[in-house]
């Protein structure tokens, strides 16, 4: 199941989130909103103003919420 992380390069919360995903060996795609403004538009269309935003099985989770991400992964097993 695809996990997508919308982030920016110098975002501390984004980097902590990616470290969490790496530690749990969760594969994910990074969408760099700094390099690609169209990704920031996708974030805004989901109703959020900033990053990080993690999308798991179509469910968008804003900010650094490890428990919510793990729960979404349980609800949408690969």
VMD Tcl script that builds the backbone (N, CA, C; Angstrom):
set m [mol new atoms 234]
animate dup $m
set s [atomselect $m all]
$s set {name element resname resid chain x y z} {
  {N N UNK 1 A 0.848 -1.179 0.000}
  {CA C UNK 1 A 0.000 0.000 0.000}
  {C C UNK 1 A 0.890 1.237 0.000}
  {N N UNK 2 A 0.562 2.172 -0.841}
  {CA C UNK 2 A 1.414 3.367 -0.896}
  {C C UNK 2 A 1.237 4.269 0.326}
  {N N UNK 3 A 2.363 4.704 0.839}
  {CA C UNK 3 A 2.399 5.710 1.894}
  {C C UNK 3 A 3.127 6.897 1.270}
  {N N UNK 4 A 2.509 8.055 1.353}
  {CA C UNK 4 A 3.080 9.258 0.757}
  {C C UNK 4 A 3.314 10.279 1.859}
  {N N UNK 5 A 4.506 10.867 1.858}
  {CA C UNK 5 A 4.838 11.904 2.826}
  {C C UNK 5 A 5.095 13.202 2.062}
  {N N UNK 6 A 4.264 14.184 2.322}
  {CA C UNK 6 A 4.469 15.524 1.776}
  {C C UNK 6 A 5.351 16.268 2.765}
  {N N UNK 7 A 6.484 16.778 2.281}
  {CA C UNK 7 A 7.420 17.429 3.194}
  {C C UNK 7 A 8.187 18.531 2.495}
  {N N UNK 8 A 9.011 19.211 3.287}
  {CA C UNK 8 A 9.946 20.220 2.774}
  {C C UNK 8 A 11.317 19.869 3.358}
  {N N UNK 9 A 12.396 20.189 2.639}
  {CA C UNK 9 A 13.736 19.758 3.043}
  {C C UNK 9 A 14.172 20.172 4.450}
  {N N UNK 10 A 13.904 21.390 4.872}
  {CA C UNK 10 A 14.415 21.869 6.162}
  {C C UNK 10 A 13.357 21.856 7.260}
  {N N UNK 11 A 12.360 21.007 7.094}
  {CA C UNK 11 A 11.277 20.884 8.071}
  {C C UNK 11 A 11.677 19.837 9.115}
  {N N UNK 12 A 11.886 20.279 10.338}
  {CA C UNK 12 A 12.336 19.367 11.399}
  {C C UNK 12 A 11.302 18.278 11.642}
  {N N UNK 13 A 10.033 18.658 11.736}
  {CA C UNK 13 A 8.972 17.679 11.978}
  {C C UNK 13 A 8.917 16.647 10.848}
  {N N UNK 14 A 9.123 17.096 9.606}
  {CA C UNK 14 A 9.129 16.194 8.449}
  {C C UNK 14 A 10.264 15.177 8.572}
  {N N UNK 15 A 11.438 15.658 8.960}
  {CA C UNK 15 A 12.596 14.773 9.082}
  {C C UNK 15 A 12.411 13.756 10.196}
  {N N UNK 16 A 11.808 14.169 11.302}
  {CA C UNK 16 A 11.522 13.238 12.399}
  {C C UNK 16 A 10.513 12.183 11.931}
  {N N UNK 17 A 9.509 12.616 11.180}
  {CA C UNK 17 A 8.501 11.697 10.651}
  {C C UNK 17 A 9.143 10.650 9.738}
  {N N UNK 18 A 10.018 11.088 8.837}
  {CA C UNK 18 A 10.685 10.152 7.927}
  {C C UNK 18 A 11.595 9.196 8.696}
  {N N UNK 19 A 12.243 9.682 9.750}
  {CA C UNK 19 A 13.083 8.811 10.581}
  {C C UNK 19 A 12.214 7.747 11.260}
  {N N UNK 20 A 11.027 8.151 11.746}
  {CA C UNK 20 A 10.084 7.199 12.348}
  {C C UNK 20 A 9.704 6.112 11.333}
  {N N UNK 21 A 9.349 6.525 10.119}
  {CA C UNK 21 A 8.955 5.554 9.095}
  {C C UNK 21 A 10.114 4.620 8.760}
  {N N UNK 22 A 11.322 5.162 8.671}
  {CA C UNK 22 A 12.497 4.331 8.405}
  {C C UNK 22 A 12.738 3.339 9.538}
  {N N UNK 23 A 12.607 3.808 10.785}
  {CA C UNK 23 A 12.822 2.937 11.949}
  {C C UNK 23 A 11.836 1.767 11.956}
  {N N UNK 24 A 10.607 2.018 11.505}
  {CA C UNK 24 A 9.585 0.964 11.464}
  {C C UNK 24 A 9.585 0.214 10.131}
  {N N UNK 25 A 10.577 0.539 9.285}
  {CA C UNK 25 A 10.722 -0.119 7.979}
  {C C UNK 25 A 9.453 -0.011 7.128}
  {N N UNK 26 A 8.852 1.170 7.183}
  {CA C UNK 26 A 7.665 1.470 6.385}
  {C C UNK 26 A 8.133 2.171 5.120}
  {N N UNK 27 A 7.832 1.574 3.977}
  {CA C UNK 27 A 8.218 2.187 2.708}
  {C C UNK 27 A 7.280 3.352 2.414}
  {N N UNK 28 A 7.850 4.415 1.868}
  {CA C UNK 28 A 7.053 5.605 1.576}
  {C C UNK 28 A 7.658 6.376 0.415}
  {N N UNK 29 A 6.806 7.170 -0.199}
  {CA C UNK 29 A 7.227 8.083 -1.267}
  {C C UNK 29 A 7.264 9.484 -0.680}
  {N N UNK 30 A 8.328 10.200 -0.935}
  {CA C UNK 30 A 8.437 11.587 -0.474}
  {C C UNK 30 A 8.011 12.510 -1.601}
  {N N UNK 31 A 7.132 13.430 -1.283}
  {CA C UNK 31 A 6.737 14.478 -2.233}
  {C C UNK 31 A 7.225 15.799 -1.672}
  {N N UNK 32 A 8.301 16.294 -2.259}
  {CA C UNK 32 A 8.982 17.503 -1.791}
  {C C UNK 32 A 8.229 18.747 -2.249}
  {N N UNK 33 A 7.539 19.369 -1.316}
  {CA C UNK 33 A 6.729 20.553 -1.622}
  {C C UNK 33 A 7.596 21.778 -1.895}
  {N N UNK 34 A 8.852 21.748 -1.464}
  {CA C UNK 34 A 9.750 22.861 -1.741}
  {C C UNK 34 A 10.184 22.876 -3.200}
  {N N UNK 35 A 10.469 21.707 -3.732}
  {CA C UNK 35 A 10.936 21.595 -5.118}
  {C C UNK 35 A 9.782 21.546 -6.121}
  {N N UNK 36 A 8.615 21.099 -5.654}
  {CA C UNK 36 A 7.465 20.920 -6.545}
  {C C UNK 36 A 6.231 21.599 -5.942}
  {N N UNK 37 A 5.974 22.854 -6.300}
  {CA C UNK 37 A 4.832 23.590 -5.734}
  {C C UNK 37 A 3.489 22.893 -5.969}
  {N N UNK 38 A 3.396 22.075 -7.006}
  {CA C UNK 38 A 2.133 21.361 -7.249}
  {C C UNK 38 A 1.808 20.400 -6.101}
  {N N UNK 39 A 2.828 19.899 -5.418}
  {CA C UNK 39 A 2.574 19.031 -4.260}
  {C C UNK 39 A 1.977 19.833 -3.106}
  {N N UNK 40 A 2.426 21.070 -2.938}
  {CA C UNK 40 A 1.848 21.920 -1.895}
  {C C UNK 40 A 0.386 22.210 -2.220}
  {N N UNK 41 A 0.057 22.337 -3.491}
  {CA C UNK 41 A -1.346 22.505 -3.898}
  {C C UNK 41 A -2.166 21.273 -3.518}
  {N N UNK 42 A -1.586 20.073 -3.668}
  {CA C UNK 42 A -2.284 18.844 -3.272}
  {C C UNK 42 A -2.565 18.866 -1.765}
  {N N UNK 43 A -1.589 19.334 -0.993}
  {CA C UNK 43 A -1.759 19.441 0.467}
  {C C UNK 43 A -2.918 20.389 0.774}
  {N N UNK 44 A -2.959 21.519 0.092}
  {CA C UNK 44 A -4.028 22.498 0.313}
  {C C UNK 44 A -5.386 21.925 -0.080}
  {N N UNK 45 A -5.430 21.134 -1.154}
  {CA C UNK 45 A -6.688 20.522 -1.579}
  {C C UNK 45 A -7.195 19.510 -0.552}
  {N N UNK 46 A -6.279 18.931 0.226}
  {CA C UNK 46 A -6.684 18.015 1.296}
  {C C UNK 46 A -7.180 18.771 2.523}
  {N N UNK 47 A -7.037 20.105 2.507}
  {CA C UNK 47 A -7.529 20.927 3.604}
  {C C UNK 47 A -6.470 21.325 4.609}
  {N N UNK 48 A -5.189 21.134 4.270}
  {CA C UNK 48 A -4.102 21.469 5.190}
  {C C UNK 48 A -3.306 22.638 4.645}
  {N N UNK 49 A -2.667 23.375 5.546}
  {CA C UNK 49 A -1.891 24.536 5.141}
  {C C UNK 49 A -0.389 24.286 5.143}
  {N N UNK 50 A 0.034 23.218 5.784}
  {CA C UNK 50 A 1.469 22.972 5.881}
  {C C UNK 50 A 1.800 21.499 5.919}
  {N N UNK 51 A 3.096 21.231 6.016}
  {CA C UNK 51 A 3.610 19.870 6.039}
  {C C UNK 51 A 4.235 19.596 7.405}
  {N N UNK 52 A 4.396 18.364 7.792}
  {CA C UNK 52 A 4.213 17.161 6.995}
  {C C UNK 52 A 2.753 16.703 6.954}
  {N N UNK 53 A 2.432 16.062 5.859}
  {CA C UNK 53 A 1.161 15.362 5.718}
  {C C UNK 53 A 1.508 13.964 5.204}
  {N N UNK 54 A 0.988 12.958 5.884}
  {CA C UNK 54 A 1.212 11.571 5.483}
  {C C UNK 54 A -0.109 11.007 4.994}
  {N N UNK 55 A -0.083 10.375 3.833}
  {CA C UNK 55 A -1.288 9.761 3.282}
  {C C UNK 55 A -1.088 8.254 3.300}
  {N N UNK 56 A -1.992 7.570 4.003}
  {CA C UNK 56 A -1.938 6.113 4.117}
  {C C UNK 56 A -3.270 5.565 3.630}
  {N N UNK 57 A -3.235 4.814 2.547}
  {CA C UNK 57 A -4.469 4.232 2.017}
  {C C UNK 57 A -5.540 5.262 1.736}
  {N N UNK 58 A -5.142 6.435 1.295}
  {CA C UNK 58 A -6.100 7.493 0.988}
  {C C UNK 58 A -6.468 8.369 2.170}
  {N N UNK 59 A -6.022 8.000 3.375}
  {CA C UNK 59 A -6.324 8.789 4.578}
  {C C UNK 59 A -5.167 9.751 4.855}
  {N N UNK 60 A -5.470 11.046 4.927}
  {CA C UNK 60 A -4.447 12.066 5.166}
  {C C UNK 60 A -4.317 12.341 6.665}
  {N N UNK 61 A -3.063 12.355 7.131}
  {CA C UNK 61 A -2.766 12.598 8.542}
  {C C UNK 61 A -1.790 13.767 8.598}
  {N N UNK 62 A -2.185 14.836 9.273}
  {CA C UNK 62 A -1.338 16.018 9.343}
  {C C UNK 62 A -0.406 15.955 10.535}
  {N N UNK 63 A 0.806 16.434 10.341}
  {CA C UNK 63 A 1.759 16.562 11.433}
  {C C UNK 63 A 2.443 15.259 11.786}
  {N N UNK 64 A 3.103 15.281 12.915}
  {CA C UNK 64 A 3.849 14.139 13.418}
  {C C UNK 64 A 2.942 13.343 14.356}
  {N N UNK 65 A 2.259 12.348 13.803}
  {CA C UNK 65 A 1.309 11.540 14.570}
  {C C UNK 65 A 1.606 10.052 14.354}
  {N N UNK 66 A 2.683 9.541 14.963}
  {CA C UNK 66 A 3.062 8.141 14.751}
  {C C UNK 66 A 1.943 7.151 15.055}
  {N N UNK 67 A 1.203 7.362 16.138}
  {CA C UNK 67 A 0.127 6.428 16.499}
  {C C UNK 67 A -0.958 6.397 15.431}
  {N N UNK 68 A -1.316 7.553 14.899}
  {CA C UNK 68 A -2.345 7.619 13.859}
  {C C UNK 68 A -1.863 6.942 12.581}
  {N N UNK 69 A -0.591 7.095 12.268}
  {CA C UNK 69 A -0.033 6.454 11.069}
  {C C UNK 69 A -0.042 4.941 11.229}
  {N N UNK 70 A 0.393 4.449 12.391}
  {CA C UNK 70 A 0.387 2.998 12.626}
  {C C UNK 70 A -1.032 2.448 12.586}
  {N N UNK 71 A -1.980 3.184 13.132}
  {CA C UNK 71 A -3.390 2.751 13.114}
  {C C UNK 71 A -3.915 2.696 11.681}
  {N N UNK 72 A -3.585 3.696 10.886}
  {CA C UNK 72 A -4.028 3.711 9.479}
  {C C UNK 72 A -3.415 2.547 8.718}
  {N N UNK 73 A -2.178 2.189 9.031}
  {CA C UNK 73 A -1.541 1.049 8.384}
  {C C UNK 73 A -2.245 -0.258 8.748}
  {N N UNK 74 A -2.724 -0.350 9.989}
  {CA C UNK 74 A -3.480 -1.551 10.403}
  {C C UNK 74 A -4.813 -1.627 9.670}
  {N N UNK 75 A -5.441 -0.463 9.465}
  {CA C UNK 75 A -6.746 -0.427 8.779}
  {C C UNK 75 A -6.616 -0.725 7.294}
  {N N UNK 76 A -5.443 -0.469 6.728}
  {CA C UNK 76 A -5.217 -0.676 5.293}
  {C C UNK 76 A -3.981 -1.546 5.092}
  {N N UNK 77 A -4.055 -2.829 5.454}
  {CA C UNK 77 A -2.873 -3.686 5.283}
  {C C UNK 77 A -2.520 -3.831 3.806}
  {N N UNK 78 A -1.251 -4.015 3.561}
  {CA C UNK 78 A -0.803 -4.139 2.162}
  {C C UNK 78 A -1.058 -5.516 1.590}
}
mol reanalyze $m
mol bondsrecalc $m
mol representation Tube
mol addrep $m
